[in-house]
Amino acid sequence: MDSSIYTLSRFTLFHFSKDDLVSRGVNGIPSVVPSKQKDVLNSDMKHLVLANEHFKAQSLKSSMDNLNKELERMKHENLLLPLDDHHFDPKFSGVQRELMQLNKVNEELGSIFPLFNEFSCSGNALERVLALEVELAEALQAKKKSTFQFQSSFVKQHSDEEAVFHSFRDINELIKDMLDLKGRYATVETELKEMHDRYSQLSLQFAEVEGERQKLMMTLKNVRASKKSLYLNHSSTSPFLDPS
């Protein structure tokens, strides 16, 4: 309704200017507008112009009031937030610990598997995703302080906070799987080391047994040689001696 009043006022100002005293009759023959009717038209025009100006003033005032209310609301939210960044939600600070844990796992996997460092030369994918999630968590906290527009591509794809926390849980599960894999590898490595130690011990025992066997063989050989020499001596001195 207000817009129609504004349009009507412009239409009236266009067709009925202050110097326009001519109107059209029924048959298109120009006729002079009476002085009294002209005054009425001028009065209507003034009322329409005043109504239009009043409407614009009210609209501007309403917009300013809304902006002031929004500003006051944001100031109130800022006062409720802690000033110390260390008082953020524990869920966000926990992401930092998970990132440190992931870095530690990457270093240990790199020391165990040399190829791991070659494939992650541009940065581990999990680490990049987790870093983006840290950035997102900080942005979610910062958006309460101002109208901060976060431009991360990860945020554009995951604007839902619940989806972000679900992604946190997925990353945490993957880290646990990596740690379990490392633990299983460490267990196998321990078993192999124990097997090697047992093999080394058996090899040493075998060497000792073999040395004892060689000594017994030499002793037996010497004994047989002595018996044979003794028999030959007896045979030469007693030709009729029974060899048995």
Summary of the structure (lengths in Angstrom):
residues: 244
radius of gyration: 51.1
end to end distance: 146.3
largest distance: 185.2
contacts: 536
relative contact order: 0.05
helix: 79%
strand: 2%
